Amino acid sequence: MSTWFFIILAIAANVSANLCLKIAARSLETTSFPSVATGLLTSVWAWAGGVSCIVLLASYVIAIRTLPLSVSYAMVTIISLSIITIWGGFLGDESFSLLRAGGIVLISAGTLLLVLSTS
């Protein structure tokens, strides 16, 4: 399979892990360590986040075998950050403003320049 497939898979897994863990954290009781541990172990969202982390790790390791680290790391983190920022607005936890939209455009342009510089 293509290296780009694994980069896209890593991005999707990164976004999924962050969103699942955010949802799991909403219902987490934080009064003591045992209650946190029990809450995480019994939360479907926490398990989904954990599985997403494993997929992220595996796909990222496969991708960096052939893709420069500077490009792969930038793509996975920056594109994930952009998607998570947009989803944060949909989940109601964060506002999505024109300033944030401009930041995402600049981040996307920078990522594109990194990718094109390696071609």
Beta strands, then each sheet from edge to edge (+ up, - down):
end
